[in-house]
Amino acid sequence: MEFTNDARKELFWIAYNRAYGLTDFNIHNTLLKRHEFRKQTILDDETLTNDEKAHAIKLLNRDFDYDRIMSAEGSERTTRICENCQEECVAITYCECCIRNYLKSNFSNWTSGDNKIDDLIRKCQMETVRPNKIIEWIPYDSLQNIQHFAEGGYSKIYTADFIGGFYYDWDSDEKRLKKGSTCEVVLKSLNVENADRRWFKESKSHLSISVKWVDVVRCFGMTKNPSGTYMLVMDKMNIDLRNFLYQNHTKITWKRRISIAFDIVHALHRIHSENAIHRDLHSGNILELNERFFIGDLGFCGPASKPFNSVYGNLPYIAPEVLIAKETTTFASDIYSVGILMWEISSGRPPFNNCSHDYDLVMKIVNGSRPKIVSGTPLKYKELMEQCWDADPTKRPKINFLKAEMEELNTSWFYDENQEQIISDDDNKSIYSDYYESRKYYTTSTSSIYQFGTYSEPKNALEREFHSNYSFNIPSSNSRNLVVKIFDYYEITNEKICPLCKLEHVNEESLEGLIYDSYYLI
């Protein structure tokens, strides 16, 4: 649908998302009840025109088909025999079997030039559940006005115009998929040449997730530029969470903050339900479009391979057990990242933005230091956040529990018209007191490979230590040159990892009476 202006488009998506936000799963406890409630909410909305209401109902009907296909509840997953293909299908407004058959009939009409990539795309196409979520091979000449946009951790990012656009609907009369008009997309380069078997396995998993679930950033497919570099073709989103908070922090209500956190938890629930781990959640890959937030990257834009016993990620969001190399990334380490994101949503600034991303910060995180909780944070939100960033991964909530709790919290705030307050001026002054000094960490924070060495077991800090801003600068000794900021400091070369210094370990008591590990250069 073409909107008359951006204001009408914004109003439309606010109303559409409100229909979802107001859905009480305890009352509307079946797919059909939820669908009927959302349709009635749209019909009752006085901000929408009749044409906008009709378009919203069309989208809700398509969503209902999708929900029925993905439903694990047998009674909700009724089937029919398609009049075109004579196969059993679930959707009513389209036939998922017809779509797959159409895609399969076109296998011989395209190739990426790499059998593994071809196989990856074909497998994804055979898992298609809705017409506007299809992975395809996209010829590079279908992309025009390509402009360099940014550098990711291990990828280059471009914007482009996708001529002819993406698949968006199934035409039952003509028995073919329909494409839209030219649209803006994002291109992300991929290090496929050096990829190992694990990378392709994860790629299949994550592309399958983007095909199935609407809660992750939509991927239209893959392409290859003239120099032979493979690239993902992604939906162009409006803004990432980091910059959204920076631009809008003083205007965002707690209702909106909770809604954003719920979007993230809901999307992660989809990822974990596919037995997949994101591995690199941070505010740079949480992206907004049409008033909703989606999870992006899904592990695609990190290194195809990395050194043994190393960690890849955005340091403030990495779980302590991963930092000390006790465990690889797990479901629980994703939950830890959610806890840090919840704090960032509440505060409006990146975590530990007054610290360099180095050994000192690792020591703070491993020893239990967490960002200072913002005054006025709702109690339930605070409790869930603290559970998520617990030092013990076994004490963090599982995603099913976290989703249920956030769903309840989100619904209660949606229904309460009094819950519109924004963070107070005093809290804002406190939050931004050191903001401009720390802005350099805000803008340069990206995911990287880290190798720090061996640490003690992660712990939860005591209350007085918890929000500590200590810098580990213990008073120097007259007899020896005290070096605190060096521990297993390594220089990474192309050949090997070389220790630069030897350290002697001692315990030293700080001015606060706490015992810290100290290291002397010998």
N, C-alpha and C positions, 0 to 999 in steps of 0.2 A: 504493500500500500504506500502511495505517495502522500506524505503529510504536507500541509500547506506551509508550515514553517517549523523551525526547531522547537519552538515552545509547545506546539501541538504534539510533536513527537515525544517530547519529554513527559507531557501530561498523560499521553497514552500509556507509556511504559510504567509510569508511577501507578496508574490505575490497574494495569495488568498485573504488576508485581504485588499490589495490595491484595488482589483477589487470592493470591497464593499465601501472602503473609497472614491473612485473617483466617485461614483454614485451620480449624481446631481438629487435630487428628483423633482426639478422644470422642468428639461428637460426630464428626464426619469420618467414620471408621471403615469405609470401603472406598474403592476408587470411584465408583459411580456417585456416591454421596458427595465426595470431594469435588467431582466434576460438576455436578448440578449446583453445588453451592457457589463455585467460582463463576459459573455462567450467570447465576442470578445476581451475584455481586457486580458483575460487569453491566448487566441490564439495568441495575439500580443506580449506577454511577452517573451523576448529573454533570460531570466534567467532560464526558465523551459525547461526540456526535453520533447519530445513528449509523453512519458509515464506519466510524471507528469501533462502535460496539459490534457491528457485523464482522469486522476484521478480527477483533479480539476473540469472538466466539469461534471463528474459523481456526485460529491458532489454538484455542483451548481444545477443540475437537481433535486436532492433530496431536496435541500433547496427550490427550486421553487415549488415543490409539497407541502411542508410544508407551505410555504407562502400562497399558494392558499387555503389550508384548513383553515388557521387561518384568512384569509382575511374577513373583514366586508363588502367589496365592492361586491355587487351582481354580477356585470358584470364580475368580476375577478374570481368568484367562480363557474365556470362551472362544471358540473358533468357528470359522465358516469355510465353505468351499468357494474359492474364487471362480467367477464366471468366465474369466479369461484363461487362466492357466490350469484350472481344475484341481489345484492343490489346496491343502488345508492352510489357512492363514488366520491371523488374529485381528489385524487392522481392518477398519471399516472404510475410512476415507481413501485408503490405498491398499495395495497388496504387497507385503514384504517379499513374498516369493517371486512375484512378477519382476520386482526391482532386481533381485539377485540374478534371475534368469537373463534379464536384459544385460546386466553387467557382464555376466559370463559369456554371452554371445559376442561380446566385443573384446574378449581377451586377445584375440589374434590381431586386433587393429592398432595395438600400441606396444611399445617396449621401452624400458628405461636404458637398455643396453647392459644391464646387470641382472643376471638370473635371480640373485638373492633379493634384489629390490623388487623385481617383477613378482616374485613369489609372495613377498611381504604385502604388497598392495592387493594382490588377488585374494589372499586369505582375508584381508580386512573387508574387501568388497563382499565376500560371501558371508560376512557377519552383519551386513547392513540391516538396520531396523527401521530407518526412516529416510525419506527421500532427500532431506537437506543435511544429512550427516554421512556423506560418502567420500571415501578416500579415492583419488584417481591420479594417474600419471598425467602431468600437465606439461605440454611442450613449452620450451622456454620462449618461443616466439609468440606465445599467448600472453606474455607479460611485457608490458611497456612502461615507459617513464620510470625506470628503475633508478632509485636514489639511495645512496648509503645513508643509513639512519643512526646506527650506534654499533658499539662493540660489546658483545656479551662476554661471559667468562671464557668460553671456548668457541665462540661463533661470531660471525659478522651478521648484522641485521640490516635489511634493506626494506624500503617500501616500494610498491609497484601497483600498476593497474592491471587487473586480471580481465582480459578482453573476453567477453561472452559470459563471464561469471561462473558461479558454481551451480551444481544441481540443487533444485529447491522443491520440486514437486513431481508427482507421477501422473501422467495423462493416461487414464484407463481406456479412453476411446482410441487414442493413437498408439497405445501400448509402448510408450517411451518415456524416458526421464526428460523433464523440461529444465532448461537453464534460464537464469535471470539475465540481468544486464551487467555491463562492466562495473567492477567494484574494486575498492582499494584493498590490498592485502599486504601482509608482512612476509618477507623471505628470510629464512634463517639457514646459514650454511651448515653443512654436516660433515664431520670427519669420517666419512664412510670408508675411504681407502684404507685407513689403519684400524678399522673396526674389527673386534674379535667376535667370537660366537656369542658371548654373553651380551654384547651390545645389540646384536640382531634379535636375540631372544627378548630383551627388554623393549626394543623398538616395536616388535610385534605386539607385545603386551600393551604398551602405551598407545599405539595407534588404534588398537582394538577398543581401548577405553574411550578415546576421542570419538570413535564411530558410534559407540553405544550411548554414552552419557552426555547430556547437555550441560553439565556443570563444569566441564573443562573447556578450555579455549578450543574453538573449532579448528580442525586441520582439514584443508581442502585436498591436500595431496603432496606430491613431491615433484621436483623438476631438477634439471641439471643445466648449469650455465656453460657457455662455450669453452671455458677452461677445464671443464670436467668435474666441477664441484657440485655435489648434490645439495639440494636445498629443500627445506620444508616450506610449504605455502600455507600460511595461517590467516585466520580472520584478523582484520585490523581492529584492535580494541581502542577505547578512548584514552585510557590512562592507567598507569599502575598504581597500586595501593599506596606506595611510598609517596609519590607526588600528589595523589589525591588528598592524602592527609595533610601534606605540607600546604597545599593551596586552600583547603577547606576546614582545617581543624577548628577554628573558632566558630564555625557555623553548624557543625555536625551535632545533632542531638544524641543522647544516649540510646534512644530508640534506633536510630540509624546505625550507631556503632555496633549494637547487638545484632542487628540485621546483617551487617557486613561479616561479623564473626561467624554467624550462622551459615552464611553463604559458603565460607571457607570450610567449615566443619562438614557441611552437607556434601561439598565436592570431594573432600578427602574420604568421606564415607563411601562414595562411589568407587574411588580408586582402591581403597582397601578391600572392598567387596569383591574386586577382581583379583584379589591376592597379589596386588602390586604395591610397591612402596615408592613414594615420590622421591625421597632422598635429598631434596634441595629446596624445601619450602622457605620462602622469604618474601618480603613485601614487594620486591621487584618483579616477581612472577605471579602475583595476584593482580588480575586485570579486570577493569570495569567496562561494561557495555550495557546500554539500555537499563541503567539503574541497578544492575546486578554485578556481583564479583565472581570471577571464574579463576580456576587454577590453570596456570600455563606451564610450558616447558616439559613437564613429566619426564625428566631425566634425559631428554634428547640433546640438550645443548651443553652438556658437560663433556669431558674428554672421553673418547671412545675406549681408551685404556689409561690406567694411571699406575704410578710406582707402587710396589708392594708396601703394605703397612702405612699407606697415606690416606688422607681424608680429603674429600672434595665437598665444598659447600661454602655458604656465607657464614663466617665464623660466629657472629652473635646468635645465630639460630641453630647451631649444631649442638646436639645433645652431649653432655659431658662424657658418657660412656663411649661415645664415638670418638670424641677428642682424644681420649687416652688409649684409643685403639684396642679397647677391651672387646668391643663388638663392632660389627659393620652396621650400616643403617638398618633399622628395623621399623615395624609398625609403631613401636613405642618412641623411637627417635623422631618420627613424623609428628607424633602427639606433642613432644617437647617443643618442636618448632611452632605448633599451633599456640601453645602457651605464650611464647615470646611474641607471636603475631597479635594475640589478644591484648598484650600489654601495649604494643605499638598502636593498635587501634584506639585504645583508651587514652594514650598520652599524646598522640599526634606526632611522635618523632621516632626515629630508628633506635633500637636498643643499643646501649653502650656507645652512644654517639660522641661521648667525650673521651673515648679511648682509641688508641691505635689497635688495629687487628693483628696482635702479635702474641708472644708468649705470656706477657702480663695478663692479657685478657683471658687466655686459656686458663691460667692459674686461678683467676677470679671465678670463672664459671665452674671449674672442677671443685673449688673450695666452697661452692654454694652461693656465691654472690649472684643476685638477680636484680633487674631494674626496679627502681622504687615505685611502688604502687601509687597511682594517682588518687588524690583525695576525692571522695565522692563516687568512687567506683562502686556499682551495685554489688551487694554482698554475694549473691549467687554467682555473678560473673567473676568476682575476685576469687571465690573458692574454686571454681572450675579452672581458672588460670593457674592458680598455685598447684593444683593437682597435676595439671599438664606438665609443668616444668619441675616436678619433683626429681631430685637427683637419682632416686631409685626407679629404674624404668618399670619394674613390676608394680609400682604403686601408682603409675599414671593410668588414667581411665582408658578403657578400650573405646574404639571409635563408635561402636553401637550405643554405649552408655552416654558418651559425650554428645552424640547427635540427638539422642532423646532429651537430654537435659537442656541443650541449647535450643531445641525445637520448642520446648515448654517455655523457656525464658523468652524467646523471640515472640511467641504467640501472645504471652501475657503482656508484653510491652506494646505490641501492635494494637491490642484491644483497649489499653489504658490511655485515654486522650490526655491525661495529665503528665504522661511521661515524655515531655517534649523539651526538658531542660537541656541546655548546653553546659559544657564545663565552665565553671565560674571564672571571672577575670583574675581572681587571686591565684587560682590553680594554673591558669594560662601563664601568668607572670613567673610562677615557680618553674613551670615546665620549660619556658624559653629563656631563662636567666643566662644560660651558657650556650644558647642555640647557635648564634652566629659564629662563635669561636669554634664550634664543633662541626660547622657546615661542611668542611672538607671531607670528613669521614662519611657524611651523609651522601655526598655525590659520588664518591669513589668506591663505595662498598659494593663489591661484586663477588661472585663465587670463584674460588681458587682451590688449588691443591695445597694442602698443609701437611708437613711432617715435623712434629715437635719432639718426639721422644717418648719416654715412659714417665707416667705420673702415678701419684697415689690414687686410691679409690675415690670416686666422686662422693660428695656428701652434701647434706642440707646444712646451711649455715645456721648458727644461733641467731636469735632475733637481732642482736646488736651488730652482728657481722653481715646480716642478710643483704642490706642495701649499701654495703661499704663502698667507699670510693678510694680505699687505700691503693697506693701505687707500688707497694712492695719495696719502697725505698727505706731500708733499715739503716740507722746511723752507722757510719763507717768506723772500722776499727783502726787504731793508731798503728798496730803491729802488722796489719796485712791489708792488701788492697781488696776491699769487699766488692764483689760483683754479684748483684742480685738479679739483674735482668738477663743473665746468660745462663742457659741450661740446655745441654745437648744442642748447641747452636750449630747448624749445618749449612754448608754451602752446596747448593745443587749444581752439579755440572752435567754435561751431556753424557759422561761416561759412568759416573758413580756419585755416591753421597759421601763427602769427606768431613770428618770432625775437625773443627778449627781450634778447639782448645780442650784441655782436660780440667775437670772441676773436682774440688774436694767438698764433700757434703758435711754441713754442720747444722745444728739447731740453734736458733737465736731468738731471744725474747724481745718482742717489740715494746714500744712505749705503752701499748694498751694491755700488755700482759698476755698477749696471745703468742703462741709458738709458731714460727714460720720456718720453712726450709730455706736455708741460705747456701750460697755456693761461692767459693773463693777460687780465683784464678791461680793456678800453680804451675 
